[in-house]
Amino acid sequence: MNLACDNRSFEKANVSESSAAPEQTQSNFASDLQTMKTANFEYIFVFRRKDGGAFDGEDRKYLRANAPVETNRFVSTDNGKAFIAGSKFKFPPQNLETLRTRFNIEDYSAVKEEGK
C-alpha cells in the first residue's frame, strides 16, 4: 500500500462488512450513496455491469481508463456489484457514452443538465 498516494479510487468500501448479514447489502448501498451526497459532490454516478455481476479486474481497469481524471472518489458497494463515482467536475458526454457501452449508469447528480 502506498501511503503517500491519496488516490484511493478503487479501495473496497466497508471492508469490515459481515458476510453473515446479506440483508446489509441494500443498506450499505444506500449508506454509501448518502455519504457521497453528504460530501457535496455535484456529480454522482452509479456504475453496474450490464449482466448484474460483480466487477472484476478488467471492469475496474475500464472504469478507471474511461472516467475523467478529475473524478474525486470511487466507492465499491453492493457486494462489489456497483461503483459509485463522486465528482465536483462534470463528466464529459464522450466519457459517459464510452462507459455506457459496458455499464448501466444511474445518475444521482445534484446538477441536472438541460437538454438531456
C-alpha positions in Angstrom: 0.0 0.0 0.0 1.4 3.4 -1.0 0.6 5.8 1.9 2.0 8.8 0.1 -0.7 8.5 -2.6 -4.1 9.9 -1.6 -5.8 8.3 -4.6 -7.9 5.6 -3.0 -10.1 5.3 -6.1 -10.7 1.6 -6.0 -10.4 0.6 -2.4 -13.1 -1.7 -1.3 -15.7 0.2 0.8 -16.8 -1.2 4.1 -14.1 -3.9 4.2 -15.3 -4.9 7.7 -18.8 -5.7 6.5 -20.0 -9.0 7.6 -20.7 -11.8 5.1 -23.2 -13.2 7.6 -25.6 -10.3 7.0 -26.6 -10.3 3.3 -29.5 -8.1 4.1 -27.0 -5.3 4.8 -26.2 -5.0 1.1 -29.0 -2.7 0.3 -28.4 -0.5 3.3 -24.7 -0.4 2.5 -25.5 0.9 -1.0 -27.9 3.5 0.5 -25.4 4.5 3.1 -22.6 4.8 0.5 -24.8 6.8 -1.7 -25.8 9.1 1.1 -22.1 9.5 2.0 -21.4 10.8 -1.5 -24.3 13.2 -1.3 -23.1 14.4 2.2 -19.7 15.0 0.7 -21.4 17.6 -1.6 -20.3 16.0 -4.9 -22.2 17.7 -7.6 -22.0 14.7 -9.9 -22.7 11.2 -8.6 -23.0 8.2 -10.9 -23.5 4.6 -10.1 -22.0 2.1 -12.5 -23.2 -1.5 -12.7 -22.3 -4.3 -15.1 -25.0 -4.9 -17.6 -25.2 -8.6 -16.6 -25.7 -7.6 -12.9 -22.5 -9.4 -11.9 -19.7 -8.3 -9.6 -16.9 -6.1 -11.0 -13.7 -7.9 -12.0 -10.2 -6.5 -12.6 -11.0 -5.8 -16.3 -14.1 -3.8 -15.3 -12.2 -1.8 -12.8 -9.5 -1.0 -15.4 -12.1 0.0 -18.0 -13.9 2.3 -15.5 -10.6 3.9 -14.4 -9.4 4.3 -18.0 -12.6 5.9 -19.2 -13.7 8.1 -16.2 -12.5 11.7 -16.2 -9.2 12.1 -14.3 -11.0 14.8 -12.2 -13.2 12.2 -10.6 -12.7 12.7 -6.9 -13.9 9.4 -5.4 -14.9 5.9 -6.4 -16.5 3.5 -3.8 -17.2 -0.2 -4.4 -20.6 -1.1 -2.9 -23.4 -3.6 -3.2 -21.0 -6.6 -2.6 -18.8 -5.5 -5.5 -21.7 -5.2 -7.9 -21.5 -1.4 -8.2 -19.2 1.5 -8.1 -20.3 5.0 -7.0 -18.3 7.8 -8.5 -18.4 11.3 -6.9 -17.0 14.4 -8.6 -17.1 18.1 -8.3 -16.4 18.2 -12.1 -18.7 17.4 -15.0 -18.3 14.1 -16.7 -17.8 14.9 -20.4 -20.6 13.3 -22.6 -18.0 11.2 -24.5 -16.8 9.6 -21.3 -20.3 8.7 -20.3 -21.1 7.3 -23.7 -18.0 5.2 -23.7 -18.8 3.9 -20.2 -22.4 3.1 -21.2 -21.1 0.6 -23.7 -20.1 -1.6 -20.8 -22.1 -0.5 -17.8 -25.5 0.6 -16.8 -25.3 4.1 -15.3 -27.6 5.7 -12.7 -27.3 9.5 -12.4 -27.8 10.8 -8.8 -26.1 14.2 -9.6 -27.2 17.3 -7.8 -26.6 19.2 -11.0 -29.0 18.3 -13.8 -28.1 19.5 -17.2 -30.6 20.9 -19.5 -31.2 19.3 -22.9 -30.6 15.8 -21.7 
